């Protein structure tokens, strides 16, 4: 049940992040769009690598919960960061 809840939360923050990214891309000048695009690609790589550390194959259920929480928290933080850039 907790993993299902975490999945729903991940979807919510994923949508929020994608919405903020699209809005910001529409507001930026072309040269700044490229910068944002590169930063976003690097952020995705970092987040994937960082959150993979949480999935300890010997960690049991707790490790699965921590691994599923990591991208949710990262997406929420990144969405807030992009939303702040919109203001």
N, C-alpha and C positions, 0 to 999 in steps of 0.2 A: 503494500500500500504506500509506503513512504517513497519508494522508487517511482511509483505512478504519479504521486503528487509532485515529485521533483521534475518529472518529465513534463508535466503540465506547466510548471513554473518556468522551465527552460524554454518552452514554446512561447510563453508570454513575453519573456525577455528577449528572445530571438526576434520576435515581431517588432518589439519596441526598438531594438538595436537597428534592425533593417530600415524601419521607418525613419529614424533619426539620420541614418547614413544617407538615405535617398534624398531627404530634405536638404541636408547639408551639401550634398553633391550638386543639387539644383541651384543653390545659392552662391557657390564658389565660382571664381573665374577659372578658366581652363587650366592654367598652370597650377593653381592651388588644388584643383580636382585630382591632378596626378599625384600631388603630395599626399592627399588624404587617401587615395587609392593604395599607394605604396605603404602608408602607415597602417592601413586596415589589413593589408595582406600580412605584414609583419606581426601585427597584433594577433591575427588568427593563428599563425605558426607558433608564436610564443604561447598562446593560451592552450593549444593542443599539446605542446610539449610539456608545459607546466602541469596541466591537469592529468596527463598520463602518469606523472610521478605519484599521484594520489592512489592509483589503482595498484595496490600491492597484491600480487597473486596469493600471498600467504596471509592476507589481512582479513579475510572473511567478509561478512556482511557490512561491518563498519567501514572497510576499505571501499566497498562498492558505493556506500552512501556518500563517503567523502569524495570519491571520484565523480559521482553524479552531481554533487553540490558545487564543485569547483567551477565548471563552465557556467552554471547558473549565476554564481556570484560575479564571475568575470564579465558575462554579458550585461548584467545589471549595471556594473560599474562603467563599462564602455558605453552603454546606452546613455547613462547620465553625463558622461564626458562629452559625447557628441551633442546631446541636447543642450549642454552649457555653451558649446560653440555656436549654436544656433541663435543664442540670445545676444 
